[in-house]
């Protein structure tokens, strides 16, 4: 299961609301996502250190490799990647 990987956010629960079409996915808590962190860094004119870039890149690659092993990926017209199961 993907949730057992340290670089994949784990799904904790699926909750059905009062209406059957109201379904909520409950994930583990994360302080901040990478997009928000990078956006704030742009505002602050801050940068990642070389070590931070290497560490984040390695973790991202490990997460993507797991997804590649479980799902199909294809390149569409060499301009973007599609992931399917």
C-alpha positions in Angstrom: 0.0 0.0 0.0 1.2 3.5 -0.8 0.6 4.7 2.7 3.4 2.6 4.1 6.0 4.6 2.2 7.8 7.4 4.2 7.5 9.8 1.2 3.8 9.3 0.6 1.2 11.0 2.7 -0.9 8.3 4.4 -4.7 8.0 4.2 -6.0 7.7 7.7 -9.7 7.3 7.2 -12.6 7.7 4.7 -15.7 9.4 6.2 -19.1 9.5 4.7 -21.2 12.6 5.5 -24.9 12.9 6.1 -25.5 12.6 2.4 -24.1 9.6 0.6 -22.3 11.8 -2.0 -20.4 13.6 0.8 -17.2 11.6 1.1 -14.2 13.0 3.0 -10.6 11.6 2.9 -8.6 12.1 6.1 -4.9 12.2 5.6 -2.0 12.4 8.1 -1.3 16.0 9.2 1.5 17.8 7.4 2.8 21.2 8.7 3.1 22.7 5.2 3.1 21.5 1.6 6.1 22.1 -0.7 4.2 24.5 -2.9 3.3 26.8 0.0 6.8 26.5 1.4 8.3 27.5 -2.0 5.8 30.3 -2.4 6.7 31.8 1.0 10.4 31.4 0.2 9.9 33.4 -3.0 8.2 36.2 -1.0 11.0 36.1 1.5 13.6 35.9 -1.2 15.0 32.8 0.5 16.6 29.8 -1.1 17.2 26.2 -0.3 20.7 25.1 0.6 22.4 22.6 -1.7 22.0 20.0 1.0 18.2 20.7 1.3 17.8 20.5 -2.5 19.6 17.1 -2.6 17.5 15.8 0.3 14.2 17.0 -1.1 15.0 15.8 -4.6 15.9 12.3 -3.3 12.7 12.1 -1.3 10.6 13.2 -4.3 12.3 10.7 -6.6 11.7 7.9 -4.0 8.0 8.8 -3.9 7.7 9.0 -7.7 9.5 5.6 -8.1 7.0 3.9 -5.9 4.2 5.4 -8.0 5.9 4.4 -11.2 6.0 0.8 -9.9 2.3 0.7 -9.1 0.7 2.8 -11.9 1.1 3.3 -15.6 2.8 6.5 -16.8 2.9 7.7 -20.3 4.1 10.9 -22.0 1.5 12.5 -24.2 2.9 14.4 -27.2 6.2 14.8 -25.2 4.7 17.8 -23.4 3.2 16.4 -20.3 3.0 13.2 -18.2 -0.2 11.3 -17.5 -0.6 8.8 -14.6 -3.2 6.1 -14.8 -4.1 3.0 -12.8 
